Amino acid sequence: MEVSALVAMAYWGWQQSDSALRIVFALGVPILAAAVWGTLAVPGDPSRSGSAPLPVPGLLRLAIELGFFSFAAWTLYTIDALRLSGLLSVAVVVHYVASYDRVRWLMAR
């Protein structure tokens, strides 16, 4: 899901300009999102390596994840890829429901 979200962000960035600036957006937006995703982590997160380059509380990490996927779904929505936006949104909800134990773990940290 993360890769799909990053591809959506890159495509959205490409659509934002007709000039060379589109390359900056197409590369910059997903790189920035990936940097936030990979850097801000909860120490000991069982779904990751356990390391946290920049430790954050569990609720903040959960908010970052939901913001990341919400932004990706929004980017698809704004370029009229409504089915893809809906599909990504449903996949995210299903994922978080299925991994409720991790969500509870994050909320307790």
C-alpha positions as CSV (number, residue, x, y, z in Angstrom):
1,M,0.0,0.0,0.0
2,E,2.8,2.4,0.8
3,V,4.3,2.0,-2.7
4,S,0.9,2.6,-4.3
5,A,0.5,5.7,-2.2
6,L,3.9,7.0,-3.3
7,V,3.1,6.3,-7.0
8,A,-0.2,8.2,-6.6
9,M,1.7,11.1,-5.0
10,A,4.2,11.1,-7.8
11,Y,1.6,11.0,-10.5
12,W,-0.3,13.9,-8.8
13,G,2.9,15.9,-8.6
14,W,3.5,15.3,-12.4
15,Q,0.0,16.6,-13.1
16,Q,0.6,19.9,-11.2
17,S,2.6,21.7,-13.9
18,D,3.3,21.7,-17.6
19,S,6.8,23.1,-17.1
20,A,10.0,21.5,-15.8
21,L,8.6,22.1,-12.3
22,R,6.5,19.0,-12.8
23,I,9.7,16.9,-12.3
24,V,10.3,18.6,-8.9
25,F,6.8,17.9,-7.8
26,A,6.8,14.3,-9.1
27,L,10.0,13.5,-7.3
28,G,9.8,15.9,-4.3
29,V,6.3,15.0,-3.0
30,P,6.8,11.3,-2.7
31,I,10.4,11.7,-1.5
32,L,9.3,14.0,1.3
33,A,6.4,11.7,2.2
34,A,8.7,8.6,2.2
35,A,11.2,10.5,4.4
36,V,8.5,11.3,7.0
37,W,7.3,7.7,6.8
38,G,10.7,6.2,7.3
39,T,12.1,8.7,9.9
40,L,9.3,9.2,12.4
41,A,8.7,5.9,14.2
42,V,7.8,4.4,17.5
43,P,10.7,2.6,19.2
44,G,10.1,-1.1,19.2
45,D,7.4,-1.0,16.6
46,P,6.9,-4.7,15.7
47,S,5.8,-3.9,12.1
48,R,9.2,-2.2,11.5
49,S,12.8,-3.0,12.3
50,G,12.2,-1.8,15.8
51,S,14.6,1.2,15.4
52,A,13.3,4.7,15.4
53,P,15.5,7.3,13.7
54,L,13.3,10.0,15.2
55,P,11.1,8.6,18.0
56,V,7.5,9.7,18.2
57,P,4.6,8.7,20.3
58,G,2.3,6.0,19.0
59,L,-0.7,8.3,18.4
60,L,1.4,10.7,16.4
61,R,2.7,7.7,14.3
62,L,-0.8,6.5,13.7
63,A,-1.8,10.1,12.7
64,I,1.2,10.2,10.3
65,E,0.2,6.9,8.7
66,L,-3.5,8.0,8.3
67,G,-2.4,11.4,6.9
68,F,0.0,9.7,4.5
69,F,-2.7,7.4,3.1
70,S,-5.4,10.1,3.2
71,F,-3.2,12.4,1.2
72,A,-2.5,9.7,-1.4
73,A,-6.3,9.0,-1.7
74,W,-6.9,12.7,-2.0
75,T,-4.3,13.1,-4.8
76,L,-6.1,10.3,-6.8
77,Y,-9.4,12.0,-6.2
78,T,-8.2,15.4,-7.4
79,I,-7.0,13.9,-10.7
80,D,-10.4,12.2,-11.3
81,A,-9.1,8.7,-10.5
82,L,-12.2,8.2,-8.2
83,R,-12.2,4.4,-8.4
84,L,-8.5,4.2,-7.5
85,S,-9.0,6.7,-4.7
86,G,-11.9,4.6,-3.3
87,L,-9.9,1.4,-3.7
88,L,-6.9,2.7,-1.8
89,S,-9.2,4.1,0.9
90,V,-11.0,0.8,1.3
91,A,-7.7,-1.1,1.3
92,V,-6.3,1.2,4.1
93,V,-9.4,0.7,6.2
94,V,-9.3,-3.1,5.8
95,H,-5.6,-3.1,6.6
96,Y,-6.1,-1.1,9.8
97,V,-9.1,-3.2,10.9
98,A,-7.2,-6.4,10.2
99,S,-4.2,-5.1,12.1
100,Y,-6.2,-3.8,15.1
101,D,-3.6,-5.3,17.4
102,R,-0.9,-3.0,16.0
103,V,-3.3,0.0,16.2
104,R,-4.0,-0.8,19.9
105,W,-0.2,-1.2,20.4
106,L,0.4,2.2,18.9
107,M,-2.4,3.9,20.9
108,A,-0.8,2.5,24.1
109,R,2.6,4.0,23.4
